[in-house]
Amino acid sequence: MYPLFDSKCYFYRSPFGAVEEGTKVHFQILVPSELRCSRAQLAIKYDEDADWNFINMLWQIGFDNTTGLWVCDFTPEKEGLYWYSFKINTAEGQRFIVPSDDPNEKSQLSRSPWRSWQLTCYKKNFKTPKWPVGGVMYQIFPDRFYFSGERKNITRTDLTINENWYSQPKWWPNEQGEITNNDFFMGDLKGITMKLPYLADLGVTCIYLNPIFEAYSNHRYDTGDYSKIDPMLGTEEDFEELCSEAKKLGIHIINDGVFSHTGSDSIYFNRSGKYGDGGAFRDQNSPYYSWYKFSNWPHNYSSWWGFYTLPEVNETDPNFSEYINGKDGIIRKWMKKGSSGWRIDVADELPDEFIKNIRDNIKDYDPDAFLIGEVWEDASNKESYGARRRFLLGEELDSVMNYVFRNAIIDYIKGADALVVMNSIMTVVENYPKPVLNVLMNLLSTHDTERAITVLAGEPLNGRDRNWQAHKLLNHEEYVRGIKLMKIASGIQYTLPGFPCVYYGDETGMQGYKDPFNRQCFPWDYENQELIDWYKGLGKMRKVCTALWEGEIHNAFSNGKFLSYIRHDENTGLFCGFNTGDTEIEIDCPPGYASGTPLMGTRMENGKLYIPPLSSAFILI
């Protein structure tokens, strides 16, 4: 029996996915003749409107004897979200065709319009940069990647320098019970420059740096001075050299923009007096006073998630906005030094106006500048601070950190049904504008999550404390299995729409639960070469298969423990299959792929494809 409606199928809705404003969208529904449908209507409303509109559908002759075909067109005229379902009059009364709550079903009949499909309409001529397309991003936590060996003249005394690169970061609280994050391993910008050949060999085309500006913690999200490189990382000249040398290898550098708060120990706030007598905490006449949200100066102020060391700023304050986004502001300063764009920390905690100002600023300076936002949910329909966000409609972000794909990949490998996982993936493909899809930042781990191999093969954290995390590593059997699972996870990560972002060390099987165990030093000289070679192979596959750049994606045979899809464009096609089960899968090669080229160790014989347990398969045509 045919579905009543399937929003992800071109037969029922074309074009598929998000559309530019002014694009005509064609809808078709199939209604069983036994319902004796006398009228069908598209029920649709703009997200910000209270009332629904009803568009009459036309009955078409000639589908078959048991099913009626009804059609109509709708053209969204303004950017934003639209919600839709279908109302039909039947012999038994009024019914609605709505999304099903059963993942195995596409739609269902309901007596009320209790659920709706989403139609995303974005700004006409919305474009995102071309240079990230088809590439590979690599995220670096600067203190822990590589130390050049150059000793810095550090005058601070409120820190610990760890001379043993391979030891654990400090995880225990001080005598006051505080976690200070003031231990350093001295990874630096020159160290990153020295390892550029390694990254190029891995296929990396973009490096995303966690914060590099002056700060007092090792994570540097407590900005002390946006205008200066942290002296433990090096100098402005070191940053310029990194950008210049990376560019020679076809690698772009993007910075982390932390603009929702500063550090309490900063030239702007200066709670501890480390910057002299100025700062908003010490002087109400400070030029930075208006940046902050004091309820009772100086001790009562808004801080990020209640951390008094991270005072919140008012991003709409004209002085702060000019300081960050002005012609001589922070954003442009570092782009002039060689940065190709910005990743915006906690984007869903920043006003739309501020994000738009950042976009206007960087695109005015460089139309190919790249702007990524940290959003953990579906960014197309995200709500925060009482409003629907407009991140992806063409006037704010180019891309977001794609935690939705990460969750889907992890769920699949940990046992979720492949069809359910494929539906989660295709929902993002349906909701996100194509320009965004092409440059989605697809990740498995970050500085904010447990390491992927730990999540996939280790014992669940289940709220255990740092003491437990500090002493818990994968045993040999878990580690061997974890390497296999990482190959599957990265195989999916590298072949979904968007481009993969490798958190430093994931490619060599680094372990770790939460901060600081997910931020340990890269294990130079102790790498897992098998996994690194796998990542290199995936990088090479992305270079030769143009279908992975901007191509379409279609579900193939996803079910149970077998996830499979096809990526294709006008020039190439790639079949991707993944087996998380304990038995080998044998299937006929998809039509047109029997004469294709098997990649990454894929086994094909006599038109059959064999996928061993815990492995992947790729066929290129």
C-alpha positions in Angstrom: 0.0 0.0 0.0 1.3 3.4 -0.9 1.9 6.1 1.8 -0.7 8.8 2.0 2.2 11.3 1.9 6.0 11.2 2.2 7.7 14.5 2.6 11.1 13.0 1.7 9.9 11.5 -1.6 10.0 13.6 -4.8 6.7 12.0 -6.0 4.8 13.6 -3.1 6.7 16.9 -2.8 9.0 18.6 -5.2 11.4 20.1 -5.0 12.5 18.2 -1.9 13.9 20.0 1.1 14.3 23.7 1.9 13.5 26.2 -0.9 14.4 29.7 -1.8 11.6 32.3 -1.3 9.4 32.5 -4.4 9.9 28.8 -5.3 6.8 26.9 -6.4 6.4 23.7 -4.4 4.2 20.9 -5.8 2.3 18.6 -3.4 0.6 15.2 -4.2 -1.3 13.0 -1.8 -2.6 9.5 -2.3 -6.0 8.7 -0.7 -7.5 5.2 -0.7 -10.7 5.2 -2.7 -12.5 3.4 0.1 -12.4 6.7 2.1 -14.6 8.3 -0.6 -12.7 11.5 -0.4 -14.8 14.4 -1.8 -12.4 17.2 -1.1 -8.8 17.6 -0.2 -6.9 20.7 1.0 -3.4 21.7 1.8 -3.4 23.1 5.3 -0.5 25.5 5.7 0.6 28.4 7.9 3.6 30.7 8.2 5.4 30.1 11.5 4.7 33.6 12.9 1.0 33.6 11.9 -1.8 32.3 14.1 -4.2 31.3 11.3 -4.0 28.4 8.8 -4.6 28.8 5.1 -6.4 26.1 3.1 -5.5 25.5 -0.5 -7.9 23.3 -2.6 -6.3 20.3 -4.2 -7.3 18.9 -7.6 -8.3 15.3 -8.1 -6.3 13.6 -10.9 -7.6 10.8 -13.1 -5.6 7.7 -13.8 -3.5 6.7 -10.8 -5.2 3.3 -10.1 -8.5 1.8 -9.2 -7.9 1.8 -5.4 -6.2 5.1 -4.9 -7.1 8.7 -5.7 -4.4 11.3 -6.5 -4.8 14.9 -5.3 -2.4 17.7 -6.2 -1.8 21.4 -5.6 1.0 24.0 -5.7 2.1 26.5 -3.1 4.7 29.3 -3.4 6.2 30.6 -0.1 6.8 34.3 -0.6 8.9 35.2 2.5 11.7 33.5 4.3 10.9 31.6 7.5 9.3 28.3 8.4 5.9 27.0 7.1 4.0 24.2 8.7 1.7 22.0 6.7 -0.6 18.9 6.7 -3.6 17.9 4.6 -7.3 18.1 5.3 -9.7 15.7 3.6 -13.4 15.2 3.6 -14.3 11.5 3.8 -17.5 9.5 4.1 -16.7 9.2 7.8 -16.1 12.9 8.3 -13.2 15.3 8.3 -9.7 13.7 8.6 -6.1 15.0 8.5 -3.0 13.5 6.9 -0.2 14.2 9.3 3.3 12.9 10.1 3.2 9.5 11.8 4.5 8.9 15.3 5.6 5.4 14.0 9.1 5.7 12.5 8.3 2.9 10.1 5.4 4.9 8.7 5.6 8.1 6.6 2.2 9.5 7.5 -1.1 8.7 9.1 -4.8 9.7 9.2 -5.9 11.7 12.2 -9.1 13.3 13.5 -7.1 16.5 14.4 -4.1 18.3 12.9 -1.9 17.4 15.9 1.4 17.3 13.9 2.7 19.0 10.8 5.6 18.8 8.4 8.1 21.6 8.1 8.9 23.6 5.0 12.0 25.8 5.3 12.1 28.9 3.1 15.4 30.8 2.9 16.5 34.1 1.4 16.8 34.2 -2.4 20.4 33.9 -3.7 21.7 32.8 -0.3 25.2 31.5 -0.8 27.8 29.9 1.4 31.6 29.8 0.8 32.8 27.3 -1.8 36.2 26.6 -0.3 35.0 24.3 2.5 33.0 22.1 0.1 34.5 18.6 -0.3 37.1 19.3 2.4 38.0 18.1 5.8 38.1 20.2 9.0 40.4 19.5 12.0 39.7 20.9 15.4 42.6 21.8 17.7 42.7 22.5 21.4 45.9 24.5 21.2 47.4 23.7 24.6 47.3 20.0 23.9 48.2 19.5 20.2 52.0 20.0 19.9 54.7 22.0 21.7 57.3 23.5 19.4 60.0 23.3 22.1 60.3 27.1 22.2 60.1 28.3 25.8 58.1 31.4 26.4 58.8 34.3 28.8 55.8 33.7 31.1 55.5 36.1 34.0 52.4 34.6 35.5 52.7 32.6 38.7 49.1 31.4 39.1 49.6 28.4 36.9 51.2 25.0 36.7 53.3 23.9 33.7 53.2 20.2 33.1 56.6 19.0 31.8 55.2 15.5 31.1 53.4 15.7 27.8 51.8 12.3 28.2 50.4 12.8 31.7 46.8 13.5 32.6 45.6 17.1 32.9 44.9 18.2 36.4 41.4 17.1 37.3 41.2 17.5 41.1 39.9 20.6 42.8 42.1 23.0 44.8 41.9 23.6 48.5 38.8 25.8 48.0 37.1 23.1 46.1 37.4 24.9 42.8 38.4 23.6 39.3 40.7 26.3 38.1 41.9 24.9 34.7 45.2 26.5 35.3 47.5 23.7 34.3 49.3 24.0 30.9 51.2 21.7 28.6 52.5 24.5 26.5 51.2 23.4 23.1 51.6 26.5 20.8 51.0 28.0 17.4 54.5 27.2 16.2 53.8 23.6 17.1 50.7 23.6 14.9 52.7 25.1 12.1 55.3 22.3 12.5 52.6 19.6 12.1 50.9 21.1 9.0 52.4 18.4 6.7 50.8 15.7 8.9 47.5 17.5 8.7 47.8 17.9 4.9 48.6 14.2 4.5 45.4 13.5 6.5 43.4 15.5 3.9 42.7 18.5 6.1 41.7 21.7 4.3 40.5 23.7 7.3 41.7 24.0 10.9 39.3 25.3 13.6 41.3 26.6 16.6 39.7 26.7 20.0 40.3 30.1 21.5 43.9 31.5 21.1 43.4 34.9 22.7 44.9 36.0 26.0 43.1 34.3 28.9 43.8 32.7 32.3 42.5 29.2 31.8 43.9 26.4 29.6 40.6 26.4 27.6 40.7 30.2 27.1 36.9 30.6 26.9 37.4 33.2 29.7 38.8 35.9 27.4 41.3 38.3 29.0 42.0 40.4 25.9 40.5 39.7 22.4 43.2 41.8 20.8 46.2 39.7 21.9 47.4 36.2 21.3 47.9 34.4 24.6 51.6 34.6 25.3 51.8 30.9 26.1 50.7 30.2 22.5 53.1 32.6 20.9 52.8 36.0 19.1 50.8 37.7 16.4 53.6 36.9 14.1 53.3 33.2 14.9 49.6 33.3 14.1 50.3 35.1 10.8 53.0 32.5 9.9 50.6 29.7 10.7 47.9 31.1 8.4 50.5 31.8 5.7 52.1 28.3 5.8 48.7 26.6 6.0 47.5 28.5 2.9 50.5 27.1 0.9 49.1 23.6 1.7 45.5 24.6 0.8 44.5 24.8 4.5 42.3 27.6 5.9 42.4 28.7 9.5 39.2 29.7 11.4 39.1 31.2 14.9 36.8 30.6 17.9 34.7 33.7 18.7 33.6 33.8 22.3 31.3 36.8 22.5 28.6 36.0 25.0 30.9 36.6 27.9 34.5 37.5 28.9 36.7 36.4 31.7 36.3 38.1 35.1 40.1 38.4 34.9 40.2 40.5 31.7 41.1 44.0 30.7 37.4 44.7 30.3 36.1 43.4 33.7 39.2 43.1 35.9 37.7 41.6 39.0 41.1 40.5 40.5 42.9 43.7 39.5 45.4 41.8 37.2 45.0 44.6 34.7 45.6 47.5 37.1 42.9 49.9 38.3 40.6 49.9 35.3 37.8 47.6 34.2 34.0 47.5 34.7 34.3 45.7 38.1 36.6 48.4 39.5 35.4 51.6 37.8 31.9 52.6 36.8 33.4 55.2 34.5 35.3 52.4 32.6 34.6 52.4 28.9 33.7 48.8 29.3 31.1 49.3 32.1 28.1 49.4 29.7 29.2 46.0 28.3 28.1 44.1 31.5 24.8 43.4 33.3 25.2 44.6 36.9 22.2 44.4 39.2 24.2 45.8 42.1 27.7 47.0 41.2 30.2 45.6 41.6 29.6 42.2 43.0 26.2 41.3 41.6 26.2 40.7 37.8 24.9 38.3 35.3 27.3 35.5 34.5 27.4 32.7 32.0 25.5 29.7 33.5 26.2 31.1 37.0 30.0 31.0 36.7 31.2 34.2 38.4 34.5 34.0 36.4 32.5 34.4 33.2 30.5 37.7 33.3 28.0 38.0 30.5 28.1 40.9 28.1 25.3 42.8 26.5 25.9 42.1 22.8 23.6 44.8 21.7 25.5 47.5 23.6 26.8 49.9 20.9 30.3 50.1 22.4 30.7 46.3 22.6 29.3 45.8 19.1 31.6 48.4 17.7 34.6 46.9 19.5 33.9 43.5 18.0 32.4 44.4 14.6 33.7 47.8 13.8 35.9 48.5 10.8 38.9 48.4 13.2 37.3 45.8 15.5 38.4 42.4 16.7 36.8 40.4 13.9 38.6 42.2 11.2 41.9 42.4 13.1 42.3 38.7 13.0 41.0 38.3 9.5 43.6 40.7 8.3 46.2 38.5 10.0 45.0 35.5 8.0 41.9 34.0 9.5 39.3 32.7 7.0 36.3 32.9 9.3 34.9 32.2 12.7 33.1 29.6 14.8 30.7 31.4 17.1 30.5 30.0 20.6 27.0 29.4 22.1 25.3 31.0 19.0 21.9 30.3 20.5 22.7 32.6 23.4 23.5 35.5 21.1 20.9 37.9 19.7 20.0 37.5 16.0 21.0 41.1 15.5 24.5 40.5 16.8 25.1 37.4 14.6 23.8 39.3 11.6 26.3 42.1 12.3 29.1 39.5 12.4 28.0 38.1 9.1 27.7 41.5 7.5 31.1 42.4 8.8 33.0 39.4 7.7 31.3 39.1 4.3 32.0 42.8 3.7 35.7 42.2 4.3 35.8 38.8 2.5 32.8 37.4 0.7 34.3 33.9 1.1 34.7 34.2 4.9 33.1 31.3 6.7 30.7 31.6 9.7 29.8 28.6 11.8 27.6 28.6 14.9 27.5 26.3 17.9 24.0 24.9 18.0 23.3 21.5 19.5 19.8 20.9 18.1 18.1 21.1 14.7 19.2 24.7 13.9 16.4 25.2 11.3 13.7 25.2 14.0 15.6 26.0 17.2 13.9 28.2 19.7 15.7 30.1 22.4 14.9 33.1 24.6 11.3 32.8 23.6 11.7 33.2 19.8 12.3 31.1 16.7 15.9 31.5 15.6 16.8 32.5 12.1 20.2 31.0 11.9 20.0 29.4 8.5 17.6 31.6 6.5 20.4 33.5 4.7 21.3 36.5 6.9 23.2 34.9 9.7 25.2 31.6 9.8 26.7 29.7 6.9 26.9 26.5 8.9 26.4 24.9 12.3 28.1 22.3 14.4 26.1 19.2 13.4 25.4 17.4 16.7 22.2 16.0 15.2 24.3 13.8 12.8 26.7 13.0 15.6 23.8 11.7 17.8 22.4 9.7 14.9 25.7 8.0 14.1 26.4 7.2 17.8 22.8 5.9 18.2 23.2 3.6 15.2 26.5 2.1 16.3 25.1 1.6 19.8 22.1 -0.4 18.5 19.4 1.9 17.1 17.5 0.6 14.0 19.2 1.9 10.8 15.8 3.0 9.3 15.2 5.2 12.3 18.7 6.6 12.1 18.3 7.2 8.4 15.1 9.1 9.0 16.9 11.4 11.5 19.6 12.1 8.9 17.1 12.8 6.2 15.1 15.1 8.4 18.1 17.4 8.6 18.6 17.1 4.8 14.9 18.1 4.5 15.0 21.0 6.9 18.4 22.7 6.1 18.9 24.9 3.0 21.1 23.3 0.4 23.9 26.0 0.7 24.1 25.1 4.4 24.0 21.3 3.8 27.0 21.6 1.6 29.2 23.0 4.4 27.7 21.4 7.5 30.3 20.8 10.2 29.9 17.1 10.9 31.6 15.9 14.0 32.0 12.9 16.3 33.8 14.5 19.2 34.6 18.0 20.4 36.1 19.7 23.5 32.6 19.6 25.0 31.8 15.9 24.5 33.3 12.6 25.5 35.7 11.1 23.0 33.9 9.1 20.3 35.8 5.9 20.9 35.0 6.1 24.6 31.3 6.6 23.9 31.2 3.8 21.3 33.2 1.1 23.1 33.5 2.1 26.7 31.4 1.8 29.8 28.7 4.5 29.9 29.5 7.5 32.1 26.1 7.5 33.9 27.0 10.5 36.0 30.1 9.1 37.6 32.6 11.5 39.1 36.0 12.7 37.9 37.8 10.3 40.1 36.2 7.4 38.2 36.7 9.0 34.8 40.4 9.6 35.6 41.1 5.9 36.2 38.8 4.4 33.5 40.3 3.4 30.1 39.2 0.9 27.5 40.6 -2.6 28.1 42.4 -4.3 25.2 39.2 -6.1 23.9 37.2 -2.9 24.1 39.9 -0.9 22.4 40.2 -3.3 19.5 36.4 -3.2 19.1 36.5 0.6 19.5 38.9 0.9 16.5 36.4 -1.0 14.3 33.5 1.1 15.5 35.5 4.3 14.9 36.0 3.2 11.3 32.3 2.8 10.8 31.5 6.1 12.6 34.1 8.0 10.6 33.0 6.3 7.4 29.5 7.7 7.9 30.8 11.1 9.1 32.9 11.5 5.9 30.1 10.5 3.5 27.1 12.4 4.8 26.2 15.8 3.3 28.5 18.5 4.7 32.1 18.1 5.6 33.7 16.2 8.4 35.4 17.8 11.4 38.0 15.6 13.2 38.6 16.5 16.8 42.4 16.3 17.2 43.4 12.8 18.1 40.2 11.0 17.1 42.0 9.8 14.1 44.5 7.9 16.3 42.0 6.5 18.8 42.4 9.0 21.7 40.2 8.1 24.7 38.6 10.2 27.4 35.3 10.9 29.2 34.4 14.5 29.9 36.6 17.6 30.4 39.5 17.5 31.1 39.9 13.8 30.0 38.7 14.6 26.5 41.3 17.3 26.3 44.5 15.3 26.8 47.7 15.8 24.8 48.0 14.3 21.3 49.9 11.0 21.7 52.8 11.8 19.3 55.0 8.7 18.8 52.2 6.5 20.1 49.7 6.8 17.4 47.4 4.1 16.1 48.6 3.9 12.6 45.8 1.6 11.4 43.2 4.1 12.3 45.2 7.1 10.9 45.6 5.2 7.6 41.9 4.7 7.5 41.3 8.4 8.0 43.8 9.2 5.2 41.9 6.9 2.9 38.6 8.6 3.7 40.3 11.9 3.0 41.5 10.7 -0.4 38.0 9.3 -1.2 36.5 12.8 -0.6 39.0 14.3 -3.0 38.1 12.0 -5.9 34.3 11.6 -5.3 32.6 14.8 -6.3 29.2 13.3 -5.1 30.4 13.9 -1.6 30.9 17.6 -2.3 27.4 18.8 -3.1 25.6 15.6 -4.3 22.2 14.3 -3.3 21.7 11.5 -0.7 19.1 8.7 -0.9 18.4 5.9 1.4 19.2 2.5 -0.1 18.5 -0.6 2.1 18.7 0.7 5.7 17.1 -1.7 8.2 18.1 -3.2 11.5 21.9 -3.2 11.8 22.5 -2.3 8.1 22.7 1.3 7.2 23.2 2.2 3.5 22.7 5.2 1.2 23.8 6.5 -2.1 25.4 9.9 -2.8 25.4 11.1 -6.4 25.9 14.1 -8.6 26.2 14.5 -12.4 29.7 13.0 -12.4 30.0 10.4 -9.7 28.0 8.1 -7.5 29.0 6.4 -4.2 27.3 3.5 -2.5 27.9 3.5 1.3 27.0 0.5 3.4 27.7 -0.1 7.1 27.2 -3.3 9.2 27.1 -3.0 13.0 26.0 -6.6 13.4 27.9 -9.8 14.3 27.3 -11.6 11.0 28.4 -10.8 7.4 25.9 -9.1 5.2 25.5 -10.3 1.6 23.5 -8.3 -0.9 23.2 -7.7 -4.6 25.1 -4.7 -5.7 22.7 -1.8 -6.3 21.7 -1.2 -9.9 24.6 0.3 -11.8 27.2 -0.4 -9.1 28.1 -4.0 -9.9 30.8 -2.7 -12.3 31.9 0.1 -9.9 35.2 0.4 -8.1 35.3 -0.9 -4.6 37.1 1.4 -2.1 38.6 1.1 1.4 38.9 -2.7 1.3 35.4 -3.4 0.1 34.8 -6.9 -1.2 32.7 -7.5 -4.4 32.3 -10.8 -6.2 30.0 -11.7 -9.2 27.7 -8.9 -8.6 27.5 -9.5 -4.9 28.6 -7.2 -2.1 29.9 -8.7 1.1 30.1 -6.6 4.3 31.8 -8.4 7.2 30.7 -7.7 10.8 31.6 -4.3 12.2 32.7 -2.9 8.9 31.9 -0.6 6.0 31.7 -0.8 2.2 32.1 1.8 -0.5 31.6 1.5 -4.2 32.4 4.3 -6.6 31.0 4.8 -10.1 
